[in-house]
Amino acid sequence: MTTTAAPQSAQPAPPGAGIDPKDPRHWSSTKRSRYAWMLTFLLLFLMMLSWADKAVLGLAAVPLMKELNITPEQFGLVASAMFLTFGLAQLVAAPLANKFRAKTILLVLCLIWSLSVMPVVAFATLPALWVSRLALGAGEGPLAPVLMHAVYKWFPSKKGATPAAVASSGVTLGIVAFAPVLAWVIAQHGWRTAFVALAVVGVLWCAAWMILGKEGPYTSLAAEREIEGTEIAVSAPGASRINEEKVPFFRSILNPTWIFAVMASFFAYWTFTLAMSWGPAYFQNVMGFSGQQAGSLIALPAAWGVVATIGLSILIQRMDQRGVPSRRSRGWTLGLAGAGAGAALLASTFVSSPVLGVALMSIGFGTAPAMFAITYLIVGELTTISQRGGHLNVANAVLTTGGVFAPAVGGFLIGGAATPADGYRLAFQVTAILLATFGVLALAFVNQQKQRLRLGIEA
């Protein structure tokens, strides 16, 4: 008689089976938070480097204009040149930001702008300078929105304001850290050495990013709720949809909230670009400082910008966590920052004390870049998480267009004035009035809650 062995019961899977230890979703909250902040600071350095690359032209303005025989009008157009490709590159990158990993896009961008210095270093002519700045704009254009999208994916939505602000503070911290050093390099070794040094640092960052860069786990609202251990609420029939479905693109941007939030930062970008392009030359040609001293002075508004960027974002995050409506926590903060910065910059053109003038100028120029991170937060509220990367690129493409106009308009105002001092004063006054005006308009018209209801997004 043949006996059949009884089938063995299936063995239970060991704990943790099927879980990828490299996936941040399965890490402990402590490990995930530490890695998130490590990447935030690595991206902060990248943002610092990008603004050092922008500012080096202004720091080298006087010797560069002298060696290449460039007029103020020509220099202003060259300084604006990079923003022509800056905005175009963002529009090209907008659909790619939703399809490709942020790690890959950031790596490619850094390589492009690091190599962009080669034409002007090799040939040192006005056409080569144009080519170099256009290439720099193409590489740096999509950086800020892709970088913000990368940071947001490492933090829950209500904890993302501060880390995003830390990364965004590289706009000003890069000037604080690099401007005095670059000014010294230019004075001691020439402007070409400063350009090459920045390229080398960029390539080194790329090597570090290839090893350490990683995508964050907060890729959707559902993923955030799963990681954080919160339950997904079931909407009642007829209730507004959860922020997961796609929102029509043009409905997200053709509304007063989006328009005035972005335009406030458009003139903030105008303001800070004017400072970086013409500030060092102003300190040298009008106030009589040396190139090295000018490099240190231009770091003052940038230093204030670091304080303003992080300080305002910490304030916003605390208000968000206390349940303050984002129209007040974000919209009002954006508007008041623009109005206050414009008023300070305008006042700086009327005071007779050089110390008070520089202090007011620092507040005006330095507060402006603090507005960028707030605008990104507002724009992010008007779309879904899955669409956010593309929308941030579009918003950034529009607001950074301020950089196309500011250096060129400043150059023509300075070159056409009776004296350089009169030209600088007029350029600063026009900028201050525009910034303050659109700050007040943002204060009046930015209303995310009202717009989210109209878009059918959960309020």
Protein Blocks (a to p, Z undefined) as FASTA:
>chain_A
ZZdddddddddddehihiafklmklmcfklmmmmmmmmmmmmmmmmmmmmmmmmmmmmmm
mmmmmmnopafklmmmmmmmmmmmmmmmmmmmmmmmmmmcfklmmmmmmmmmmmmmmmmm
mnopaklmmmmmmmmmmmmmmmmmmmmmmmmmmpcfklmmmmmmmmmmmmmmmmmmmmmm
mmmmmmmnojklmmmmmmmmmmmmmmmmmmmgccdfblbfklmmmmnopacddddehiac
ddfbccdfklmmmcfklmmmmmmmmmmmmmmmmmmmmmmmmmmmmnopafklmmmmmmmm
mmmmmmmmmmmmmmmmmmmmnopafklmmmmmmmmmmmmmmmmmmmmmmpmblklmmmmm
mmmmmmmmmmmmmmmmmmmmmpcfklmmmmmmmmmmmmmmmmmmmmmmmmmmmmmpmbfk
lmmmmmmmmmmmmmmmmmmmmmmmgcfklmmmmnopaZZ
